[in-house]
Amino acid sequence: MKPLLYSQMDANTRNIGWRREGNEIKYYKNNTDDGQQPFYCLTWTIQFPYDQDTCFFAHFYPYTYTDLQCYLLSVANNPIQSQFCKLQTLCRSLAGNTVYLLTITNPSQTPQEAAAKKAVVLSARVHPGESNGSWVMKGFLDFILSNSPDAQLLRDIFVFKVLPMLNPDGVIVGNYRCSLAGRDLNRHYKTILKESFPCIWYTRNMIKSSLFTVVILRSKNAKKERDELLCGGWES
């Protein structure tokens, strides 16, 4: 996969953003004979498009915390989408950033209809470097908030609890896998340390206290992750 390049001059003069560039791409293990854990190197060659330019590189197309906030603001200000999408603050991260929670469902006609709904919990960016997860989440939200007949049917049947950015601190400071505390949040779903892992603690508590049946959508790379968020029943 080619690295991504962003040229400020291209952006300012030609309205060109991130694009794939580079050749002679190699990823290899360093040869070490000292018995230590080996390191891995990624190398490539690239020709910069301009002199006196500022360029940035990325692995995936970036999706920032600001990008998320702009998207959620557009949803909150949409007179139609705001009728079936409720935006809330789940908690504050260690750095005081908002962890957003979206509840998406069509209004129920009766308490019985509401009680019959099962919930689908989706989250992204527990590993901040996996920005492709945010693009997948954006695609899902674009669909489930649309007037598509399939989306309307799903909102009639389910309650969607969506955490679009579970680790905002890591995203903001540029971590790849860890939180601001330097820990992999994906390995702490059993934590009792609310102050150390607020994003995970409040996510688990939200699911347990809401008392709904949870259907967890797993990513292809989540085979080793634990299903520790399951609980039964639904409270309207």
N, C-alpha and C positions, 0 to 999 in steps of 0.2 A: 504494500500500500504506500503510495507516494505521500510524503509529508505535505502539509498545507502551508502556503505562504500568503502573507498579507503585506502589501506594499502601501505605505501611506500616500505616496505620490500617485500610485494607480487609483487609490480610493478617492483622492481629492481631485484628480484631473480627468479620470476616465470612469469613475463610479464603479470600479472593479474591486470586489472584496476578496474573501478567502478563495484560494484556488490551489489545485494540486500541481506541484512542481517538483523537479529533481530527477536525477537518474543515478545509476550505479549504487542502488540502495542495497545495503548489506546489514545483516544482524547476526552477530557471532559471539561466541564465548571466548573471553581472553584466555590465553594459555598461561596458567600459573602453576609453578612447581613447588610452592611453599606450603602446600596443604591447606591454604585458606579457601574460603568459599569463593568460587570464581565470579567474575563480573562479566556483564554482557555489554556489548557496544552496538550502537546503531550509527551507521555512517551513510552519507549520501553526498553527492555533489550538486551544486546549484549555481546558476549565474544570476546575479541580482539584476533586476530590470533597469535600475538607474543608479547614477552616482549621487552621493549626498542624500540618500533616502534612509528612512527608518523602516525596517522589516521585522515581522514576527513570524514564528513557526508554531505549528500545532500538529498534534496527532489526529484528533477528530475536529470537525467543525465546532467551534466554541459555542456554548450556550451559557450565558452568564446569569447571575442572580438578578441583575438589572433587566435582562431580557425577560425573565420570568415575571418580574413585577409589572413591566409594561404590558405583558400579555394578560395578566390577571386584572389589571386596571381596565383594559378594554372589555373584558367579560363583565366586570362589575358595573360598567357604564352602559352595557347593552340592555335595553329595556326588555327584550325577549328572553335572552339567556339568563338574566338575573332572576327571572321568575322561577326557574328550576335549578339554579346553581347558587348555593350559598357559600360565600367565602368567609372563612374564619381563621383566627390565629390558634394553632394547636399549642404552641409554646414559644419561648424565646431560646435561642441557642446560647452556647457559652459566651459568645461575643455579643449577645443581645439582638441578633438578627431574627426576624420573624420566620417561623416555620409554618407555612400555609397549609390549610386543610380545606378542600372543596367537597361539599356534599351535593351530589347531582342526582336528582330524581324528579319525575313528574308528580305534581300534587295528587294525593290519594283522595278518592271520593268518600271513603268510609274508614273507620278505624280497623275494620277487618281486612280491608284491602291493603292498608299500610302494614298490618301485622304479617301479611302473607309475603311481603317483599323480602328477598334475601339481599345481602350486601356483597359487593365486590370491592376489595381494598387494593389499590394500586399505589406504588411509590416508585420514585426514581431518584437518582443521584445520592444514594447512600455512599457510593464511591464517587467522589467529586470529579475524578478524571474521566469518568465515562459519560462525556457530554452527549454521546449518541443516544443515551437513555432519555435525555431531555427532549431530543427531537422526536423520538418515538412517543413520548408522553404528549408532546404538543400535537402530534398527529392524532392520537387518541382523543384528546380534548376537542380538537377541531371537529372530529366526527361526532362524539357523544353530545356535543353542544349544538349540533346542526339540526336542521329541520328534516333530515333524512328519515323516511318511514322506519328504517331499521333502528336508527338512534332513538326515535320516539318510542318504539316498542320496547327497547331495552330500558329506557327511563321509566316506562310503565311497570316493568317487571322487577327491576333491581334498584337498589340504592347504591350509588357509587361514592365511596370515600377515597379521595385522591390526595396524595401527598406528593406534589410535583418536584419538590427539592428537599430531601430529608437531611441533607448535610450542607446547609448554606455556608457555614464557616469554611469548610474545606474547599468549596467552590470559590469563595472570595479570595482566600489566601493562596490558591493554586496548588493545594495538595492533590495527589493522585488517588490515594486510597483511604486516607485517615481523616479524622476529625481534627479540630483545633487542639485537642488533648493528645494528638499523635496516636490515636487508637482506631482500629478498624471497627466501625459501628456495626458492621454486619456480623460480628462475632459476639455481640453483647445484648442480644434480645432477652436474656434472662437477668439482666442487671437489676439490682435494687438501688443503685446509686443515681438517684434522680438529678443531683447537682452535677455529676460528672458526665452523664449521658442523657440530657434532657430530651433530645429528639427521639431517642429510642424508648425511653421510659414513658413519655406521654403518648407515643404511638401505641404501645402495648396497652396502656391504661385506657386510652380512648376506645379501643376495640373491646376490652373486657367490660368497661362500664356501659357501653352502648348495648350490649347483650344481643347482638345480631349474629346470624349465621354468616360465616365468612367464607368466601371463595377466593383463594389467593392465586393470582396469576403469577406463574414463575417464569423467569427468563431461562433461556437455553443454558446459560452458564451457572445456574443456581442449583445444580444437582446436590452440592454438598451443604447448602444452606438449610437451616432448620425451620420446620413449620411450627413455630412456637406461638403463633398469634391466633390459633383457632379457638372459638368459643361458640356457644349455642344460643338460639333464640333471637328475637328482634323486638326492640322497644321503640314504638313510634314517637 
